[in-house]
């Protein structure tokens, strides 16, 4: 506790092995000691048991988690019995913790949410609206691509709408089930709701079709309690001063490790990020940070972060293959999903938020402002073209690095004179001094 902070998983495993009288002896030896009282509180909290000890006397209360070591509220409800303040961010059914690292401290001090609002505060509302619409669609598409899926346009738009509405409803298991049905689309072949069988991720043996897991999910018998704990954690984050990106990483990655549903877990994992940030008011109003986009760009790092914990847990899970080629977990594993160190996950998510705020958002705004300037000047200085024609012209120019290809000159824009082509190319270069955002040219820019 003094040097490494609180590790709930280690303490839970330890408390199950030792004689409770050992804790009693520690407290009796130093009844006013801060570490003795914290240990006493954590034993009774984790084991849901009361030790043979009288309540602590009048002594200064201390927090259970040192907020200088780990991300936790500065204070919390006072336990008069132990004279400690319970500032744990979750409950005994879900409470991963994040260590304070130099990298996370740097991210927190950047105040990325405020920076995003500053960028948009200097931007015309119409450009903000169009940028928000595109970023929302882009996040939806990237989220499906991460899963290796190519949804129909209608399904992609529906999921984009669900992302845009994140944070508008209270977090609840029923709400997550509703979203699961939405993201799956055709639910005839998928059991909706909490799993009733084992869950795993990995490959299959080609001969037997038995699992070769890289990750084994929580046991079905533990899902109800784990999900109640995760939902309660999400609700508590709305009432504490813990950094929203940290809380979003804990909840979302905890959810994907639990893997409560038969299908749809990955996209719901990323939806939870949007939910936590929106409830905290972290992102600008009506603007979704498209965190799935940098996740897709950094897909190898994303997968490595997921594996970093799964690879530690897998050797500790005893399992066997079932007749239906699923997994059946044979030992107690619930602590692996409710108590884990989410520091690497928080660092990764914060890196994605930084990319969104410092790169994607300003570049999209700059592109739209450049496009509007290009459209206006083409109509004023070259030819009075319809919006759709100007949009097509800008696409051709962008695809060919600001030059109109021979094909475009002889077909779609054969009516432009050589002088007008030179004018258009010069206008494009002045309106787009730097390269436009990836993918920005492949949409109706005038009204996405």
C-alpha positions as CSV (number, residue, x, y, z in Angstrom):
1,X,0.0,0.0,0.0
2,X,2.8,2.4,0.8
3,X,4.8,2.1,-2.4
4,X,2.5,0.4,-4.9
5,X,-1.0,1.5,-3.9
6,X,-4.0,-0.8,-3.4
7,X,-4.2,-4.1,-5.4
8,X,-7.7,-5.4,-4.8
9,X,-7.1,-8.6,-6.7
10,X,-4.0,-9.5,-4.7
11,X,-5.6,-8.6,-1.4
12,X,-8.7,-10.6,-2.2
13,X,-6.6,-13.7,-3.0
14,X,-4.5,-13.2,0.1
15,X,-7.5,-12.7,2.4
16,X,-9.0,-16.0,1.2
17,X,-5.8,-17.9,2.2
18,X,-4.8,-16.4,5.6
19,X,-6.4,-16.9,9.0
20,X,-8.6,-13.8,9.8
21,X,-7.0,-13.7,13.2
22,X,-3.9,-12.4,11.4
23,X,-5.7,-9.2,10.4
24,X,-7.1,-9.0,14.0
25,X,-3.6,-9.2,15.4
26,X,-2.3,-6.4,13.0
27,X,-5.1,-4.1,14.0
28,X,-4.8,-4.8,17.8
29,X,-1.0,-4.2,17.6
30,X,-1.5,-0.8,15.9
31,X,-5.2,0.3,16.4
32,X,-4.5,3.9,15.2
33,X,-2.2,3.0,12.3
34,X,-3.4,4.2,8.9
35,X,-2.3,1.0,7.1
36,X,-3.7,-1.3,9.7
37,X,-7.1,0.5,9.5
38,X,-7.1,0.4,5.7
39,X,-6.2,-3.3,5.7
40,X,-9.0,-3.9,8.2
41,X,-11.5,-2.0,6.1
42,X,-10.5,-3.8,2.9
43,X,-10.7,-7.2,4.5
44,X,-14.3,-6.6,5.7
45,X,-15.2,-4.9,2.4
46,X,-13.8,-7.6,0.1
47,X,-14.8,-10.6,2.2
48,X,-18.2,-9.1,3.2
49,X,-17.4,-10.3,6.8
50,X,-17.0,-8.7,10.2
51,X,-13.9,-9.3,12.2
52,X,-13.9,-9.6,16.0
53,X,-12.7,-6.1,16.6
54,X,-14.3,-3.1,18.3
55,X,-14.9,0.1,16.3
56,X,-11.9,2.4,16.0
57,X,-11.6,5.2,18.5
58,X,-11.2,8.9,17.7
59,X,-8.4,9.2,15.2
60,X,-7.9,11.1,11.9
61,X,-9.7,9.4,9.0
62,X,-7.6,8.4,6.0
63,X,-8.7,7.5,2.4
64,X,-8.7,3.9,1.4
65,X,-6.9,4.7,-1.8
66,X,-4.2,7.3,-1.9
67,X,-5.2,9.6,-4.7
68,X,-1.6,10.6,-5.2
69,X,-0.8,7.0,-6.3
70,X,-4.0,5.9,-8.0
71,X,-6.9,7.7,-9.7
72,X,-9.7,7.9,-7.1
73,X,-11.9,10.5,-5.5
74,X,-10.2,12.8,-3.1
75,X,-12.6,11.7,-0.4
76,X,-15.6,9.4,0.2
77,X,-18.2,8.2,2.7
78,X,-16.7,7.9,6.2
79,X,-16.6,4.4,7.7
80,X,-16.9,5.2,11.4
81,X,-16.0,1.7,12.3
82,X,-12.6,1.9,10.7
83,X,-12.1,5.7,10.6
84,X,-11.3,5.5,6.9
85,X,-13.0,7.3,3.9
86,X,-14.2,4.8,1.3
87,X,-13.0,6.6,-1.9
88,X,-12.9,3.4,-4.0
89,X,-14.4,4.3,-7.3
90,X,-16.5,1.1,-7.5
91,X,-18.1,-1.6,-5.5
92,X,-16.8,-5.1,-4.5
93,X,-18.3,-6.4,-7.7
94,X,-16.4,-4.1,-10.0
95,X,-13.5,-1.9,-9.1
96,X,-10.5,-1.9,-11.4
97,X,-7.9,0.8,-10.5
98,X,-5.5,2.9,-12.5
99,X,-2.0,4.0,-11.3
100,X,-0.9,7.6,-11.7
101,X,1.9,7.5,-14.3
102,X,3.9,10.4,-15.9
103,X,2.1,9.7,-19.2
104,X,-1.3,9.9,-17.7
105,X,-0.5,13.0,-15.7
106,X,0.6,14.7,-18.9
107,X,-2.6,13.8,-20.6
108,X,-4.7,15.0,-17.7
109,X,-2.9,18.4,-17.6
110,X,-3.5,18.8,-21.4
111,X,-7.2,19.3,-20.6
112,X,-8.2,17.9,-24.0
113,X,-11.9,18.4,-23.5
114,X,-11.3,22.1,-23.1
115,X,-9.1,22.2,-26.1
116,X,-11.8,20.7,-28.2
117,X,-14.3,23.2,-27.1
118,X,-11.8,26.0,-27.9
119,X,-11.4,24.7,-31.5
120,X,-15.1,24.5,-32.1
121,X,-15.8,27.8,-30.3
122,X,-13.9,29.6,-33.0
123,X,-15.8,27.7,-35.8
124,X,-19.0,28.7,-37.6
125,X,-22.0,26.6,-36.2
126,X,-22.8,25.2,-39.7
127,X,-19.2,23.9,-40.0
128,X,-19.5,22.4,-36.5
129,X,-22.7,20.7,-37.4
130,X,-21.3,19.2,-40.6
131,X,-18.1,18.1,-38.9
132,X,-20.1,16.5,-36.1
133,X,-22.2,14.6,-38.6
134,X,-19.2,13.3,-40.4
135,X,-17.2,12.4,-37.3
136,X,-20.2,10.5,-36.0
137,X,-20.5,8.4,-39.2
138,X,-16.8,7.9,-39.3
139,X,-16.7,6.5,-35.8
140,X,-19.6,4.1,-36.6
141,X,-17.8,2.8,-39.7
142,X,-14.5,2.4,-37.9
143,X,-16.1,0.5,-35.0
144,X,-17.5,-2.1,-37.5
145,X,-14.2,-2.3,-39.3
146,X,-12.4,-3.1,-36.1
147,X,-14.6,-6.1,-35.8
148,X,-14.0,-7.0,-39.4
149,X,-17.6,-6.3,-40.4
150,X,-19.0,-4.4,-43.3
151,X,-22.6,-3.4,-42.4
152,X,-25.3,-2.2,-44.7
153,X,-25.5,1.6,-44.9
154,X,-28.8,1.5,-42.9
155,X,-27.3,-0.6,-40.1
156,X,-24.2,1.6,-40.0
157,X,-26.4,4.7,-39.8
158,X,-28.5,3.2,-37.0
159,X,-25.4,2.4,-34.9
160,X,-24.1,5.9,-35.6
161,X,-27.4,7.3,-34.2
162,X,-26.9,5.1,-31.1
163,X,-23.4,6.5,-30.6
164,X,-24.8,10.0,-31.1
165,X,-27.3,9.4,-28.3
166,X,-24.8,8.0,-25.9
167,X,-25.2,9.5,-22.5
168,X,-28.8,10.5,-23.0
169,X,-30.2,7.6,-21.0
170,X,-29.1,6.2,-17.6
171,X,-26.8,3.2,-17.8
172,X,-28.6,0.0,-17.2
173,X,-28.3,-3.7,-18.2
174,X,-31.6,-3.4,-20.1
175,X,-30.2,-0.5,-22.0
176,X,-27.1,-2.5,-23.0
177,X,-29.3,-5.3,-24.2
178,X,-31.3,-2.9,-26.3
179,X,-28.1,-1.7,-27.9
180,X,-26.9,-5.2,-28.4
181,X,-30.0,-6.0,-30.5
182,X,-29.5,-2.7,-32.4
183,X,-25.9,-3.4,-33.3
184,X,-26.5,-7.1,-34.3
185,X,-29.4,-6.3,-36.5
186,X,-30.6,-9.8,-37.4
187,X,-30.9,-11.5,-33.9
188,X,-32.4,-14.7,-35.1
189,X,-29.1,-16.6,-34.7
190,X,-27.9,-14.9,-31.6
191,X,-29.1,-15.2,-28.0
192,X,-29.7,-11.7,-26.7
193,X,-29.0,-10.7,-23.1
194,X,-26.4,-12.1,-20.7
195,X,-24.7,-15.3,-21.8
196,X,-25.9,-18.6,-20.4
197,X,-22.9,-20.5,-21.7
198,X,-19.1,-19.9,-21.6
199,X,-17.4,-17.2,-23.7
200,X,-14.0,-17.0,-25.2
201,X,-12.0,-15.4,-28.0
202,X,-9.4,-17.1,-30.2
203,X,-9.2,-19.9,-32.8
204,X,-10.4,-23.4,-33.2
205,X,-8.6,-26.7,-33.7
206,X,-9.2,-27.6,-37.3
207,X,-9.7,-31.2,-36.5
208,X,-11.9,-31.2,-33.4
209,X,-13.3,-27.6,-33.6
210,X,-12.4,-27.3,-29.9
211,X,-11.4,-23.8,-28.7
212,X,-7.9,-22.5,-28.7
213,X,-8.6,-19.4,-26.6
214,X,-6.6,-16.2,-26.3
215,X,-9.1,-14.9,-23.8
216,X,-11.7,-16.6,-21.6
217,X,-14.6,-14.5,-20.5
218,X,-16.3,-14.4,-17.1
219,X,-18.4,-17.4,-16.1
220,X,-22.1,-17.2,-16.8
221,X,-22.9,-17.6,-13.1
222,X,-20.9,-14.4,-12.3
223,X,-22.3,-12.2,-15.1
224,X,-25.3,-10.8,-13.2
225,X,-23.2,-9.5,-10.3
226,X,-20.4,-8.3,-12.5
227,X,-22.7,-6.3,-14.7
228,X,-24.6,-4.8,-11.8
229,X,-21.1,-3.8,-10.5
230,X,-20.1,-2.3,-13.8
231,X,-23.4,-0.4,-14.2
232,X,-22.9,1.0,-10.6
233,X,-19.4,2.0,-11.4
234,X,-20.6,3.9,-14.5
235,X,-23.2,5.7,-12.4
236,X,-20.7,6.6,-9.7
237,X,-18.3,8.2,-12.2
238,X,-21.0,10.8,-12.8
239,X,-20.8,11.9,-9.2
240,X,-17.0,11.9,-8.6
241,X,-14.2,14.1,-9.8
242,X,-12.2,11.2,-11.3
243,X,-11.0,12.0,-14.8
244,X,-13.7,11.0,-17.3
245,X,-11.2,9.4,-19.8
246,X,-9.8,7.3,-16.9
247,X,-13.2,6.2,-15.9
248,X,-14.2,5.5,-19.5
249,X,-11.2,3.2,-20.0
250,X,-11.9,1.3,-16.8
251,X,-15.6,0.7,-17.6
252,X,-15.2,-0.1,-21.3
253,X,-12.2,-2.4,-21.0
254,X,-13.7,-4.1,-18.0
255,X,-16.8,-4.7,-20.0
256,X,-15.0,-6.3,-22.9
257,X,-13.0,-8.6,-20.6
258,X,-16.3,-9.7,-18.9
259,X,-17.7,-10.2,-22.4
260,X,-21.3,-10.5,-21.1
261,X,-23.0,-11.1,-24.4
262,X,-22.8,-13.7,-27.0
263,X,-22.1,-11.1,-29.7
264,X,-21.8,-7.3,-29.9
265,X,-19.4,-6.9,-27.0
266,X,-16.7,-5.0,-29.0
267,X,-19.0,-2.2,-30.3
268,X,-20.7,-1.9,-27.0
269,X,-17.3,-1.6,-25.3
270,X,-16.5,1.4,-27.5
271,X,-20.1,2.8,-27.0
272,X,-19.4,2.9,-23.3
273,X,-16.5,5.2,-23.9
274,X,-18.9,7.7,-25.6
275,X,-21.4,7.2,-22.8
276,X,-19.0,8.1,-20.0
277,X,-17.5,11.1,-21.8
278,X,-20.9,12.4,-22.7
279,X,-22.3,12.1,-19.2
280,X,-19.3,14.0,-17.9
281,X,-19.7,16.7,-20.5
282,X,-16.1,16.1,-21.6
283,X,-16.7,16.4,-25.3
284,X,-18.3,19.5,-26.8
285,X,-22.1,19.5,-27.0
286,X,-23.5,17.4,-29.9
287,X,-20.0,16.4,-31.0
288,X,-18.8,12.8,-30.6
289,X,-15.1,12.2,-30.3
290,X,-14.5,9.4,-33.0
291,X,-12.2,7.4,-30.8
292,X,-12.8,4.3,-32.9
293,X,-10.9,6.0,-35.7
294,X,-7.5,6.3,-34.0
295,X,-8.2,2.8,-32.5
296,X,-8.5,1.5,-36.0
297,X,-5.3,3.3,-37.1
298,X,-3.5,1.9,-34.0
299,X,-5.2,-1.6,-34.3
300,X,-2.0,-3.5,-33.5
301,X,-1.5,-1.5,-30.3
302,X,-5.2,-1.8,-29.4
303,X,-5.0,-5.6,-29.7
304,X,-1.8,-5.7,-27.7
305,X,-3.4,-3.7,-24.9
306,X,-6.3,-6.2,-24.8
307,X,-3.9,-9.2,-24.9
308,X,-1.6,-7.6,-22.2
309,X,-4.1,-8.6,-19.5
310,X,-5.8,-11.6,-21.1
311,X,-2.4,-13.3,-21.5
312,X,-1.8,-12.9,-17.7
313,X,-5.2,-14.3,-16.8
314,X,-5.4,-17.2,-19.3
315,X,-2.8,-19.5,-17.5
316,X,-4.8,-19.1,-14.2
317,X,-8.2,-20.2,-15.7
318,X,-8.9,-23.9,-15.5
319,X,-11.3,-25.0,-18.3
320,X,-12.4,-27.8,-20.6
321,X,-14.0,-28.0,-24.0
322,X,-17.7,-28.8,-24.0
323,X,-19.6,-31.0,-26.4
324,X,-20.7,-27.9,-28.2
325,X,-17.1,-26.8,-28.7
326,X,-17.4,-24.1,-26.1
327,X,-15.4,-23.6,-22.9
328,X,-16.5,-24.5,-19.4
329,X,-14.5,-22.7,-16.6
330,X,-13.8,-25.0,-13.7
331,X,-12.3,-22.7,-11.1
332,X,-13.2,-19.4,-9.4
333,X,-12.3,-16.5,-11.7
334,X,-14.6,-13.6,-10.8
335,X,-11.7,-11.5,-9.3
336,X,-9.9,-11.4,-12.7
337,X,-12.8,-9.3,-14.2
338,X,-13.8,-7.1,-11.3
339,X,-10.3,-6.2,-10.0
340,X,-7.5,-5.5,-12.4
341,X,-5.0,-2.8,-13.1
342,X,-6.3,-0.7,-16.0
343,X,-3.3,1.6,-16.3
344,X,-2.2,0.5,-19.8
345,X,-5.8,0.7,-21.0
346,X,-6.2,4.2,-19.7
347,X,-2.9,5.3,-21.4
348,X,-4.0,3.8,-24.7
349,X,-7.5,5.4,-24.6
350,X,-6.0,8.8,-23.6
351,X,-3.7,8.5,-26.6
352,X,-6.7,8.0,-28.9
353,X,-8.5,11.0,-27.4
354,X,-5.4,13.1,-27.9
355,X,-5.3,12.1,-31.6
356,X,-8.9,12.9,-31.9
357,X,-8.6,16.4,-30.3
358,X,-5.2,17.4,-31.7
359,X,-5.5,15.9,-35.2
360,X,-8.9,14.6,-36.4
361,X,-11.1,17.4,-35.1
362,X,-9.1,20.4,-36.2
363,X,-8.2,18.8,-39.5
364,X,-11.9,18.1,-40.3
365,X,-12.9,21.6,-39.3
366,X,-10.0,23.0,-41.5
367,X,-11.1,20.8,-44.4
368,X,-14.7,22.0,-44.3
369,X,-13.7,25.6,-44.0
370,X,-11.3,25.2,-46.9
371,X,-14.0,23.4,-48.9
372,X,-16.5,26.3,-48.3
373,X,-13.8,28.8,-49.4
374,X,-13.0,26.7,-52.5
375,X,-16.7,26.4,-53.4
376,X,-17.3,30.1,-53.0
377,X,-14.3,31.2,-55.0
378,X,-14.9,28.7,-57.9
379,X,-18.4,30.1,-58.3
380,X,-17.1,33.7,-58.1
381,X,-13.9,33.5,-60.2
382,X,-14.3,30.5,-62.5
383,X,-17.8,29.3,-63.3
384,X,-21.2,29.2,-61.6
385,X,-21.4,25.4,-60.9
386,X,-24.0,23.5,-59.0
387,X,-22.9,22.3,-55.5
388,X,-22.8,18.7,-56.6
389,X,-20.4,19.5,-59.5
390,X,-18.1,21.5,-57.2
391,X,-18.1,18.6,-54.8
392,X,-17.1,16.2,-57.6
393,X,-14.4,18.7,-58.8
394,X,-12.9,18.8,-55.3
395,X,-12.9,15.1,-55.1
396,X,-11.0,14.7,-58.3
397,X,-8.5,17.3,-57.3
398,X,-7.9,15.7,-53.9
399,X,-7.5,12.3,-55.4
400,X,-4.8,13.6,-57.8
401,X,-2.9,15.8,-55.3
402,X,-4.5,19.1,-56.4
403,X,-4.3,18.4,-60.2
404,X,-7.2,17.7,-62.5
405,X,-6.4,14.4,-64.2
406,X,-6.5,14.0,-68.0
407,X,-9.5,11.8,-67.7
408,X,-11.5,14.4,-65.7
409,X,-10.5,17.1,-68.2
410,X,-11.8,15.1,-71.2
411,X,-14.9,13.8,-69.6
412,X,-16.7,15.2,-66.5
413,X,-15.0,18.7,-66.9
414,X,-14.4,18.9,-70.6
415,X,-16.2,22.2,-70.8
416,X,-13.5,23.9,-68.6
417,X,-11.0,25.8,-70.6
418,X,-7.2,25.2,-70.0
419,X,-7.1,28.6,-68.3
420,X,-10.1,27.7,-66.0
421,X,-8.4,24.4,-65.1
422,X,-5.3,26.4,-64.0
423,X,-7.5,28.7,-62.0
424,X,-9.3,25.8,-60.3
425,X,-6.0,24.1,-59.4
426,X,-4.6,27.3,-58.0
427,X,-7.7,27.9,-55.9
428,X,-7.5,24.4,-54.6
429,X,-3.9,24.9,-53.6
430,X,-4.7,28.1,-51.7
431,X,-7.7,26.7,-49.9
432,X,-6.1,23.4,-49.0
433,X,-2.5,24.3,-48.1
434,X,-2.1,21.0,-46.2
435,X,-3.5,17.6,-47.0
436,X,-7.2,17.1,-46.1
437,X,-8.2,14.6,-43.5
438,X,-8.1,10.9,-44.4
439,X,-11.4,10.0,-46.0
440,X,-12.8,13.5,-45.9
441,X,-13.2,13.7,-49.7
442,X,-15.5,10.7,-49.9
443,X,-18.8,12.2,-48.9
444,X,-21.2,15.0,-49.8
445,X,-19.1,17.7,-48.2
446,X,-21.8,20.4,-48.6
447,X,-24.3,18.6,-46.4
448,X,-23.0,15.3,-44.9
